[in-house]
Every structure is written in C-alpha cells, then in structure tokens.
Amino acid sequence: WQGMLISLLESRWNDLQKTPLRRRIAGIFMLALLAGTTLLVSAFLVWLLGFLPLSWFFEAVLASVLLAGSQLQRAVSEVAGALDVSLEMAREKVSHIVGRDTRNLDGHGISRAAIESLAENSSDGLVAPLFWLVLFGLPGIALYKAINTADSMVGHRNERYGEFGWASARLDDLANWLPARLSAALYALAAIFMDEASAGKSWSTALSDAPAHASPNAGWPEAALAGALGLGLGGARNYGGRILNLPPMGHGRRDLRGQDILRAIELYSIMLNLTVVIVGAGAVLTMVSLAQF
C-alpha cells in the first residue's frame, strides 16, 4: 500500500511542466504524507495489539514481514544455480535484483552483479530495518520501509524524478547512514567464523574503499564483503546505455564465478545469524532489566 500511495501521489503531483522548485516541494509533501500515514497506521496497530496477550509476539510477526533476509539469499542463490545452466538464464535471474543492464554481461559480470546486490541489500533489506525496529518498534521499521520504498521508486537522478524524488533520496541516505556502517562491521565479525575469510581485510577495505563510492552508504557493506573474501567488485556498469564508472570495492579477483556467489552467500548467512543473535540477546537483556523494576 505504501507503493500504491507513492504512485498515486507522484502521478498527480509530479507535473513536469512546473518549475524545479515546485516539483521539489511537491516531493517533500508526498514524503511527509507517506510518513505521516505510515506512522498513524503502525501506531494504531501497536495500540490494537496491546489488548492481546503476548502483544510483543504479534508485533514481531508483523515486523518480520518487513525484513528481506531470506528472500534476498534465495534470489541470489538462484543466480548461482542459473550460471550452471546457461548465461541467458543467469542474465534473466540477475536482472530481477539489479538495476543495471544485464543483457550483455558475461559470467564474471553476472557474478559480480549478484554479489554486489547481496552486499548492498543486506544493509537496507536486513540491518537497517532491524536497527530502526530495535530503536522504535513497529512504527520505526514501518517508517524506514516507507522511506526506502519512496527512494527506490522516485529517488532517481533523471529528468522525471530528479527534483520530485530529491527529499526521498536524501532522507534514505540519512536513514541508512549508521546501518550501512554497522553492516560493514557485522561482515567483518562474520568473517571470523568463516574459513578463508579475513576479518581484518574486511574492515580495512571498508575503511579505505567505501568513502570513494558514489553512494554515501552502499560502499560500506560492499567493500567489507569484498575485502573479507578477497574479491574485486565495483567498476563500470551500464544503466540503459549510460555507463557509470564506479570505483573498485576491494582489490582481489574480478574473474568471479558461481562458486564466489556461494561463498558470498555463506558469509551473508553467518552475518545474518550473528545479527539475529545480537538482537535477540539485547531483547532478552532488556526484558530481564525491565522485569527487575
């Protein structure tokens, strides 16, 4: 419903005949209405659940719908499996998880694209929503998903969305700033528990390479994963005929294969489990502390 609301407001308010300033203001109002509606709906649900026994359990079930941990892992695994069948199938699979043009990618390019998507989306699909859930409960994670959805739909630097989606893109950068860096730290921590992965190189690569990324946030988990596994990510990408040259993330091998996707998934899985353990332990400690009062 958040996506439907964004589409409705964008079609009515994003008038290309208006001045850039008026379109930017319209985008700010769209984002404010989306955020306000999300907070009202989520706060009402929390109030409603308060009448049920074990209300926290039902709130957690609702919040889990807004986490994309297992879906992301499954989608990237399908790319690795498709590489064993044909390049055409692999190109089709990877096109579902990246925004770049995949029609001319070879096996190495497909593998890099899948791993880059896994790294970047592990932050905004798992760590960031969990971060805001821990801080503010169901309203926190719902508001984050609203911001993230708005950015994915209208936060593009092109003629149609450049002004209207300006506020959505900037707020998404802000909401992901700390979670992206936490994601890098979690990847470095996960590397301790994986054979042939380096925690030290993971963190040092994140510190050295992530600031050079075009995005203030995307480079952190990407560089951390690349450093941990000795991979070379980043470089040129084709977006509808427009070539975007991104700086390298990691300085390892660039001739990646399906096996490298599986190694990245293994590291991601360890990172996911560690995150769940950390959040769960924090929740238990909080409940014990509250019970003492």
DOKOLGU-757482 format. One record per residue (C-alpha): residue in three letters; z, x, y. Coordinates in Angstrom, 3 decimals, always signed. Layout:
! DOKOLGU-757482
<atom code="ALA" c3="Z" c1="X" c2="Y"/>
...
//
This chain:
! DOKOLGU-757482
<atom code="TRP" c3="+0.000" c1="+0.000" c2="+0.000"/>
<atom code="GLN" c3="+0.502" c1="+2.959" c2="+2.309"/>
<atom code="GLY" c3="-3.113" c1="+3.977" c2="+1.774"/>
<atom code="MET" c3="-4.300" c1="+0.424" c2="+2.394"/>
<atom code="LEU" c3="-2.330" c1="+0.241" c2="+5.645"/>
<atom code="ILE" c3="-3.740" c1="+3.576" c2="+6.824"/>
<atom code="SER" c3="-7.295" c1="+2.466" c2="+6.017"/>
<atom code="LEU" c3="-6.818" c1="-0.833" c2="+7.839"/>
<atom code="LEU" c3="-5.387" c1="+0.733" c2="+10.984"/>
<atom code="GLU" c3="-7.921" c1="+3.564" c2="+11.003"/>
<atom code="SER" c3="-10.868" c1="+1.184" c2="+10.762"/>
<atom code="ARG" c3="-9.541" c1="-0.869" c2="+13.690"/>
<atom code="TRP" c3="-8.093" c1="+1.789" c2="+15.970"/>
<atom code="ASN" c3="-10.224" c1="+4.904" c2="+15.413"/>
<atom code="ASP" c3="-13.044" c1="+3.977" c2="+17.803"/>
<atom code="LEU" c3="-15.427" c1="+6.928" c2="+18.132"/>
<atom code="GLN" c3="-16.568" c1="+5.571" c2="+21.499"/>
<atom code="LYS" c3="-13.141" c1="+6.141" c2="+23.034"/>
<atom code="THR" c3="-12.023" c1="+9.367" c2="+24.674"/>
<atom code="PRO" c3="-10.404" c1="+12.061" c2="+22.503"/>
<atom code="LEU" c3="-7.042" c1="+11.453" c2="+24.198"/>
<atom code="ARG" c3="-7.091" c1="+7.712" c2="+23.478"/>
<atom code="ARG" c3="-8.028" c1="+8.356" c2="+19.847"/>
<atom code="ARG" c3="-5.197" c1="+10.864" c2="+19.519"/>
<atom code="ILE" c3="-2.742" c1="+8.326" c2="+20.965"/>
<atom code="ALA" c3="-4.088" c1="+5.669" c2="+18.574"/>
<atom code="GLY" c3="-3.425" c1="+8.070" c2="+15.675"/>
<atom code="ILE" c3="+0.150" c1="+8.584" c2="+16.868"/>
<atom code="PHE" c3="+0.700" c1="+4.808" c2="+16.960"/>
<atom code="MET" c3="-0.814" c1="+4.478" c2="+13.474"/>
<atom code="LEU" c3="+1.562" c1="+7.112" c2="+12.136"/>
<atom code="ALA" c3="+4.558" c1="+5.522" c2="+13.880"/>
<atom code="LEU" c3="+3.733" c1="+2.090" c2="+12.438"/>
<atom code="LEU" c3="+3.238" c1="+3.562" c2="+8.967"/>
<atom code="ALA" c3="+6.535" c1="+5.475" c2="+9.142"/>
<atom code="GLY" c3="+8.464" c1="+2.507" c2="+10.507"/>
<atom code="THR" c3="+7.113" c1="+0.160" c2="+7.844"/>
<atom code="THR" c3="+7.894" c1="+2.673" c2="+5.096"/>
<atom code="LEU" c3="+11.463" c1="+3.120" c2="+6.286"/>
<atom code="LEU" c3="+12.026" c1="-0.642" c2="+6.534"/>
<atom code="VAL" c3="+10.667" c1="-1.295" c2="+3.040"/>
<atom code="SER" c3="+12.553" c1="+1.591" c2="+1.406"/>
<atom code="ALA" c3="+15.818" c1="+0.804" c2="+3.233"/>
<atom code="PHE" c3="+15.534" c1="-2.837" c2="+2.137"/>
<atom code="LEU" c3="+15.032" c1="-1.737" c2="-1.475"/>
<atom code="VAL" c3="+18.116" c1="+0.517" c2="-1.299"/>
<atom code="TRP" c3="+20.146" c1="-2.389" c2="+0.122"/>
<atom code="LEU" c3="+18.847" c1="-4.725" c2="-2.590"/>
<atom code="LEU" c3="+19.612" c1="-2.245" c2="-5.371"/>
<atom code="GLY" c3="+23.142" c1="-1.893" c2="-4.006"/>
<atom code="PHE" c3="+24.003" c1="-5.247" c2="-5.601"/>
<atom code="LEU" c3="+23.212" c1="-3.892" c2="-9.084"/>
<atom code="PRO" c3="+25.497" c1="-1.812" c2="-11.312"/>
<atom code="LEU" c3="+24.320" c1="+1.789" c2="-11.544"/>
<atom code="SER" c3="+22.173" c1="+1.258" c2="-8.453"/>
<atom code="TRP" c3="+21.602" c1="+5.012" c2="-8.192"/>
<atom code="PHE" c3="+19.787" c1="+4.948" c2="-11.548"/>
<atom code="PHE" c3="+17.312" c1="+2.294" c2="-10.422"/>
<atom code="GLU" c3="+16.812" c1="+4.121" c2="-7.133"/>
<atom code="ALA" c3="+16.000" c1="+7.277" c2="-9.117"/>
<atom code="VAL" c3="+13.473" c1="+5.355" c2="-11.225"/>
<atom code="LEU" c3="+11.724" c1="+4.120" c2="-8.081"/>
<atom code="ALA" c3="+11.749" c1="+7.610" c2="-6.581"/>
<atom code="SER" c3="+10.259" c1="+9.134" c2="-9.744"/>
<atom code="VAL" c3="+7.063" c1="+7.148" c2="-9.145"/>
<atom code="LEU" c3="+6.524" c1="+9.272" c2="-6.024"/>
<atom code="LEU" c3="+6.645" c1="+12.583" c2="-7.936"/>
<atom code="ALA" c3="+3.415" c1="+14.053" c2="-9.314"/>
<atom code="GLY" c3="+4.726" c1="+16.821" c2="-11.579"/>
<atom code="SER" c3="+3.405" c1="+15.763" c2="-14.980"/>
<atom code="GLN" c3="+0.190" c1="+14.218" c2="-13.594"/>
<atom code="LEU" c3="-0.706" c1="+17.487" c2="-11.871"/>
<atom code="GLN" c3="-0.075" c1="+19.531" c2="-15.010"/>
<atom code="ARG" c3="-2.168" c1="+17.147" c2="-17.108"/>
<atom code="ALA" c3="-5.100" c1="+17.196" c2="-14.657"/>
<atom code="VAL" c3="-5.203" c1="+20.992" c2="-14.518"/>
<atom code="SER" c3="-4.879" c1="+21.249" c2="-18.319"/>
<atom code="GLU" c3="-7.974" c1="+19.069" c2="-18.652"/>
<atom code="VAL" c3="-9.957" c1="+21.625" c2="-16.639"/>
<atom code="ALA" c3="-8.922" c1="+24.408" c2="-19.028"/>
<atom code="GLY" c3="-9.907" c1="+22.268" c2="-22.006"/>
<atom code="ALA" c3="-13.259" c1="+21.356" c2="-20.444"/>
<atom code="LEU" c3="-14.138" c1="+25.036" c2="-19.981"/>
<atom code="ASP" c3="-14.193" c1="+25.343" c2="-23.766"/>
<atom code="VAL" c3="-16.824" c1="+22.594" c2="-23.925"/>
<atom code="SER" c3="-19.250" c1="+23.117" c2="-21.034"/>
<atom code="LEU" c3="-19.455" c1="+24.206" c2="-17.409"/>
<atom code="GLU" c3="-20.732" c1="+20.782" c2="-16.381"/>
<atom code="MET" c3="-17.683" c1="+19.042" c2="-17.844"/>
<atom code="ALA" c3="-15.360" c1="+21.606" c2="-16.259"/>
<atom code="ARG" c3="-17.028" c1="+21.153" c2="-12.860"/>
<atom code="GLU" c3="-16.561" c1="+17.404" c2="-13.156"/>
<atom code="LYS" c3="-12.893" c1="+17.744" c2="-14.117"/>
<atom code="VAL" c3="-12.022" c1="+20.209" c2="-11.365"/>
<atom code="SER" c3="-13.810" c1="+18.054" c2="-8.759"/>
<atom code="HIS" c3="-11.002" c1="+15.489" c2="-9.181"/>
<atom code="ILE" c3="-8.306" c1="+17.904" c2="-7.990"/>
<atom code="VAL" c3="-10.028" c1="+19.949" c2="-5.256"/>
<atom code="GLY" c3="-11.833" c1="+19.054" c2="-2.051"/>
<atom code="ARG" c3="-14.444" c1="+21.818" c2="-2.218"/>
<atom code="ASP" c3="-17.997" c1="+21.512" c2="-3.557"/>
<atom code="THR" c3="-17.819" c1="+22.288" c2="-7.286"/>
<atom code="ARG" c3="-21.477" c1="+21.797" c2="-8.260"/>
<atom code="ASN" c3="-22.383" c1="+25.497" c2="-8.292"/>
<atom code="LEU" c3="-19.089" c1="+27.017" c2="-9.435"/>
<atom code="ASP" c3="-19.192" c1="+29.352" c2="-12.430"/>
<atom code="GLY" c3="-16.371" c1="+29.602" c2="-14.949"/>
<atom code="HIS" c3="-14.434" c1="+32.090" c2="-12.819"/>
<atom code="GLY" c3="-14.737" c1="+29.888" c2="-9.732"/>
<atom code="ILE" c3="-13.645" c1="+26.809" c2="-11.653"/>
<atom code="SER" c3="-10.606" c1="+28.643" c2="-12.996"/>
<atom code="ARG" c3="-9.625" c1="+29.892" c2="-9.539"/>
<atom code="ALA" c3="-10.057" c1="+26.415" c2="-8.047"/>
<atom code="ALA" c3="-7.846" c1="+24.833" c2="-10.725"/>
<atom code="ILE" c3="-5.099" c1="+27.434" c2="-10.324"/>
<atom code="GLU" c3="-5.194" c1="+27.226" c2="-6.524"/>
<atom code="SER" c3="-4.892" c1="+23.437" c2="-6.711"/>
<atom code="LEU" c3="-1.989" c1="+23.724" c2="-9.161"/>
<atom code="ALA" c3="-0.140" c1="+26.103" c2="-6.840"/>
<atom code="GLU" c3="-0.700" c1="+24.189" c2="-3.610"/>
<atom code="ASN" c3="+0.038" c1="+20.770" c2="-5.078"/>
<atom code="SER" c3="+3.186" c1="+21.977" c2="-6.821"/>
<atom code="SER" c3="+4.709" c1="+22.094" c2="-3.345"/>
<atom code="ASP" c3="+3.559" c1="+18.801" c2="-1.823"/>
<atom code="GLY" c3="+3.478" c1="+16.959" c2="-5.160"/>
<atom code="LEU" c3="+6.840" c1="+18.053" c2="-6.548"/>
<atom code="VAL" c3="+9.073" c1="+20.346" c2="-4.495"/>
<atom code="ALA" c3="+8.596" c1="+18.705" c2="-1.096"/>
<atom code="PRO" c3="+9.197" c1="+15.100" c2="-2.231"/>
<atom code="LEU" c3="+12.242" c1="+16.238" c2="-4.243"/>
<atom code="PHE" c3="+13.520" c1="+18.109" c2="-1.191"/>
<atom code="TRP" c3="+13.382" c1="+15.001" c2="+1.009"/>
<atom code="LEU" c3="+14.776" c1="+12.840" c2="-1.808"/>
<atom code="VAL" c3="+17.812" c1="+15.112" c2="-2.095"/>
<atom code="LEU" c3="+18.399" c1="+15.000" c2="+1.663"/>
<atom code="PHE" c3="+17.788" c1="+11.317" c2="+2.415"/>
<atom code="GLY" c3="+17.404" c1="+9.415" c2="-0.856"/>
<atom code="LEU" c3="+14.627" c1="+6.874" c2="-1.443"/>
<atom code="PRO" c3="+13.794" c1="+6.464" c2="+2.289"/>
<atom code="GLY" c3="+13.376" c1="+10.238" c2="+2.572"/>
<atom code="ILE" c3="+10.903" c1="+10.618" c2="-0.278"/>
<atom code="ALA" c3="+9.038" c1="+7.431" c2="+0.689"/>
<atom code="LEU" c3="+8.631" c1="+8.629" c2="+4.270"/>
<atom code="TYR" c3="+7.429" c1="+12.037" c2="+3.075"/>
<atom code="LYS" c3="+4.798" c1="+10.417" c2="+0.836"/>
<atom code="ALA" c3="+3.648" c1="+8.280" c2="+3.763"/>
<atom code="ILE" c3="+3.169" c1="+11.379" c2="+5.923"/>
<atom code="ASN" c3="+1.447" c1="+13.275" c2="+3.108"/>
<atom code="THR" c3="-0.857" c1="+10.342" c2="+2.348"/>
<atom code="ALA" c3="-1.795" c1="+9.998" c2="+6.011"/>
<atom code="ASP" c3="-2.642" c1="+13.690" c2="+6.187"/>
<atom code="SER" c3="-4.802" c1="+13.533" c2="+3.055"/>
<atom code="MET" c3="-6.704" c1="+10.523" c2="+4.405"/>
<atom code="VAL" c3="-7.137" c1="+11.244" c2="+8.112"/>
<atom code="GLY" c3="-5.819" c1="+14.774" c2="+8.719"/>
<atom code="HIS" c3="-9.256" c1="+16.407" c2="+8.571"/>
<atom code="ARG" c3="-10.804" c1="+18.626" c2="+11.213"/>
<atom code="ASN" c3="-14.082" c1="+16.792" c2="+11.664"/>
<atom code="GLU" c3="-15.690" c1="+14.531" c2="+14.231"/>
<atom code="ARG" c3="-14.225" c1="+11.302" c2="+12.864"/>
<atom code="TYR" c3="-10.639" c1="+12.386" c2="+12.176"/>
<atom code="GLY" c3="-10.073" c1="+15.453" c2="+14.335"/>
<atom code="GLU" c3="-8.279" c1="+13.512" c2="+17.085"/>
<atom code="PHE" c3="-7.103" c1="+10.390" c2="+15.268"/>
<atom code="GLY" c3="-5.524" c1="+12.425" c2="+12.453"/>
<atom code="TRP" c3="-4.046" c1="+15.123" c2="+14.702"/>
<atom code="ALA" c3="-0.480" c1="+13.745" c2="+14.580"/>
<atom code="SER" c3="-0.642" c1="+13.168" c2="+10.813"/>
<atom code="ALA" c3="-1.773" c1="+16.745" c2="+10.158"/>
<atom code="ARG" c3="+0.857" c1="+18.279" c2="+12.448"/>
<atom code="LEU" c3="+3.709" c1="+16.189" c2="+11.029"/>
<atom code="ASP" c3="+2.627" c1="+17.012" c2="+7.471"/>
<atom code="ASP" c3="+2.734" c1="+20.722" c2="+8.333"/>
<atom code="LEU" c3="+6.267" c1="+20.269" c2="+9.646"/>
<atom code="ALA" c3="+7.453" c1="+18.229" c2="+6.647"/>
<atom code="ASN" c3="+6.122" c1="+20.867" c2="+4.222"/>
<atom code="TRP" c3="+7.239" c1="+23.997" c2="+6.090"/>
<atom code="LEU" c3="+10.519" c1="+24.627" c2="+4.275"/>
<atom code="PRO" c3="+9.496" c1="+23.107" c2="+0.881"/>
<atom code="ALA" c3="+6.445" c1="+25.409" c2="+0.730"/>
<atom code="ARG" c3="+8.658" c1="+28.462" c2="+1.094"/>
<atom code="LEU" c3="+11.128" c1="+27.055" c2="-1.424"/>
<atom code="SER" c3="+8.191" c1="+26.633" c2="-3.825"/>
<atom code="ALA" c3="+7.363" c1="+30.320" c2="-3.490"/>
<atom code="ALA" c3="+10.991" c1="+31.241" c2="-4.207"/>
<atom code="LEU" c3="+11.027" c1="+28.938" c2="-7.239"/>
<atom code="TYR" c3="+7.851" c1="+30.547" c2="-8.610"/>
<atom code="ALA" c3="+9.445" c1="+33.966" c2="-8.205"/>
<atom code="LEU" c3="+12.544" c1="+32.706" c2="-10.023"/>
<atom code="ALA" c3="+10.431" c1="+31.175" c2="-12.794"/>
<atom code="ALA" c3="+8.630" c1="+34.486" c2="-13.310"/>
<atom code="ILE" c3="+11.909" c1="+35.965" c2="-14.573"/>
<atom code="PHE" c3="+11.721" c1="+33.677" c2="-17.610"/>
<atom code="MET" c3="+8.048" c1="+34.288" c2="-18.471"/>
<atom code="ASP" c3="+6.630" c1="+37.241" c2="-20.401"/>
<atom code="GLU" c3="+4.183" c1="+39.440" c2="-18.478"/>
<atom code="ALA" c3="+5.093" c1="+37.812" c2="-15.158"/>
<atom code="SER" c3="+6.697" c1="+39.651" c2="-12.259"/>
<atom code="ALA" c3="+9.306" c1="+38.046" c2="-10.032"/>
<atom code="GLY" c3="+9.259" c1="+40.972" c2="-7.617"/>
<atom code="LYS" c3="+5.487" c1="+40.933" c2="-7.173"/>
<atom code="SER" c3="+5.564" c1="+37.150" c2="-6.832"/>
<atom code="TRP" c3="+7.917" c1="+37.231" c2="-3.847"/>
<atom code="SER" c3="+6.419" c1="+40.336" c2="-2.228"/>
<atom code="THR" c3="+2.901" c1="+38.866" c2="-2.472"/>
<atom code="ALA" c3="+4.097" c1="+35.635" c2="-0.893"/>
<atom code="LEU" c3="+5.659" c1="+37.547" c2="+1.995"/>
<atom code="SER" c3="+2.585" c1="+39.719" c2="+2.589"/>
<atom code="ASP" c3="-0.315" c1="+37.324" c2="+1.947"/>
<atom code="ALA" c3="+0.891" c1="+33.787" c2="+2.742"/>
<atom code="PRO" c3="+1.065" c1="+34.244" c2="+6.557"/>
<atom code="ALA" c3="-2.663" c1="+35.073" c2="+6.603"/>
<atom code="HIS" c3="-3.637" c1="+31.698" c2="+5.083"/>
<atom code="ALA" c3="-5.350" c1="+29.168" c2="+7.340"/>
<atom code="SER" c3="-2.617" c1="+26.671" c2="+6.466"/>
<atom code="PRO" c3="+0.967" c1="+27.391" c2="+7.546"/>
<atom code="ASN" c3="+2.195" c1="+26.216" c2="+4.134"/>
<atom code="ALA" c3="-0.465" c1="+26.286" c2="+1.404"/>
<atom code="GLY" c3="-0.470" c1="+30.061" c2="+1.073"/>
<atom code="TRP" c3="+3.168" c1="+30.375" c2="+0.023"/>
<atom code="PRO" c3="+3.070" c1="+28.842" c2="-3.483"/>
<atom code="GLU" c3="-0.485" c1="+30.112" c2="-3.979"/>
<atom code="ALA" c3="+0.380" c1="+33.730" c2="-3.173"/>
<atom code="ALA" c3="+3.626" c1="+33.544" c2="-5.154"/>
<atom code="LEU" c3="+1.839" c1="+32.311" c2="-8.281"/>
<atom code="ALA" c3="-0.952" c1="+34.867" c2="-7.874"/>
<atom code="GLY" c3="+1.496" c1="+37.731" c2="-7.463"/>
<atom code="ALA" c3="+3.586" c1="+36.653" c2="-10.445"/>
<atom code="LEU" c3="+0.597" c1="+36.610" c2="-12.814"/>
<atom code="GLY" c3="-1.480" c1="+39.422" c2="-11.288"/>
<atom code="LEU" c3="-4.318" c1="+37.142" c2="-10.194"/>
<atom code="GLY" c3="-6.677" c1="+37.217" c2="-7.237"/>
<atom code="LEU" c3="-7.008" c1="+33.834" c2="-5.532"/>
<atom code="GLY" c3="-8.445" c1="+32.714" c2="-2.188"/>
<atom code="GLY" c3="-11.812" c1="+33.803" c2="-0.780"/>
<atom code="ALA" c3="-14.905" c1="+31.786" c2="+0.132"/>
<atom code="ARG" c3="-15.036" c1="+28.030" c2="-0.520"/>
<atom code="ASN" c3="-17.863" c1="+25.567" c2="+0.035"/>
<atom code="TYR" c3="-16.920" c1="+22.280" c2="+1.712"/>
<atom code="GLY" c3="-20.033" c1="+20.130" c2="+1.881"/>
<atom code="GLY" c3="-22.259" c1="+23.022" c2="+2.920"/>
<atom code="ARG" c3="-19.678" c1="+24.558" c2="+5.267"/>
<atom code="ILE" c3="-18.436" c1="+27.899" c2="+3.937"/>
<atom code="LEU" c3="-14.783" c1="+28.566" c2="+4.616"/>
<atom code="ASN" c3="-13.722" c1="+32.173" c2="+4.081"/>
<atom code="LEU" c3="-10.032" c1="+32.204" c2="+3.250"/>
<atom code="PRO" c3="-8.042" c1="+35.439" c2="+2.983"/>
<atom code="PRO" c3="-7.159" c1="+36.706" c2="-0.508"/>
<atom code="MET" c3="-3.945" c1="+35.485" c2="-2.059"/>
<atom code="GLY" c3="-2.903" c1="+38.191" c2="-4.495"/>
<atom code="HIS" c3="-4.914" c1="+41.305" c2="-5.304"/>
<atom code="GLY" c3="-5.264" c1="+41.055" c2="-9.070"/>
<atom code="ARG" c3="-8.186" c1="+39.998" c2="-11.267"/>
<atom code="ARG" c3="-10.657" c1="+37.482" c2="-9.834"/>
<atom code="ASP" c3="-12.707" c1="+37.031" c2="-13.027"/>
<atom code="LEU" c3="-10.392" c1="+34.272" c2="-14.201"/>
<atom code="ARG" c3="-10.835" c1="+32.152" c2="-17.318"/>
<atom code="GLY" c3="-9.359" c1="+29.141" c2="-19.035"/>
<atom code="GLN" c3="-6.613" c1="+31.317" c2="-20.514"/>
<atom code="ASP" c3="-5.476" c1="+32.179" c2="-16.993"/>
<atom code="ILE" c3="-5.232" c1="+28.467" c2="-16.179"/>
<atom code="LEU" c3="-2.957" c1="+28.033" c2="-19.193"/>
<atom code="ARG" c3="-0.775" c1="+30.959" c2="-18.047"/>
<atom code="ALA" c3="-0.503" c1="+29.368" c2="-14.594"/>
<atom code="ILE" c3="+0.456" c1="+26.062" c2="-16.200"/>
<atom code="GLU" c3="+3.135" c1="+27.834" c2="-18.238"/>
<atom code="LEU" c3="+4.640" c1="+29.357" c2="-15.089"/>
<atom code="TYR" c3="+4.390" c1="+25.994" c2="-13.321"/>
<atom code="SER" c3="+6.151" c1="+24.279" c2="-16.229"/>
<atom code="ILE" c3="+9.025" c1="+26.784" c2="-16.081"/>
<atom code="MET" c3="+9.237" c1="+26.309" c2="-12.313"/>
<atom code="LEU" c3="+9.297" c1="+22.520" c2="-12.742"/>
<atom code="ASN" c3="+12.101" c1="+22.681" c2="-15.307"/>
<atom code="LEU" c3="+14.132" c1="+25.057" c2="-13.152"/>
<atom code="THR" c3="+13.733" c1="+22.729" c2="-10.180"/>
<atom code="VAL" c3="+14.938" c1="+19.746" c2="-12.201"/>
<atom code="VAL" c3="+17.941" c1="+21.749" c2="-13.480"/>
<atom code="ILE" c3="+18.871" c1="+22.881" c2="-9.960"/>
<atom code="VAL" c3="+18.573" c1="+19.376" c2="-8.506"/>
<atom code="GLY" c3="+20.430" c1="+17.859" c2="-11.454"/>
<atom code="ALA" c3="+23.244" c1="+20.378" c2="-11.191"/>
<atom code="GLY" c3="+23.525" c1="+19.692" c2="-7.480"/>
<atom code="ALA" c3="+23.699" c1="+15.957" c2="-8.142"/>
<atom code="VAL" c3="+26.460" c1="+16.374" c2="-10.738"/>
<atom code="LEU" c3="+28.495" c1="+18.613" c2="-8.449"/>
<atom code="THR" c3="+28.115" c1="+16.119" c2="-5.626"/>
<atom code="MET" c3="+29.252" c1="+13.210" c2="-7.816"/>
<atom code="VAL" c3="+32.256" c1="+15.206" c2="-9.066"/>
<atom code="SER" c3="+33.208" c1="+16.139" c2="-5.494"/>
<atom code="LEU" c3="+32.929" c1="+12.524" c2="-4.326"/>
<atom code="ALA" c3="+34.983" c1="+11.314" c2="-7.312"/>
<atom code="GLN" c3="+37.836" c1="+13.607" c2="-6.262"/>
<atom code="PHE" c3="+38.074" c1="+11.799" c2="-2.955"/>
//
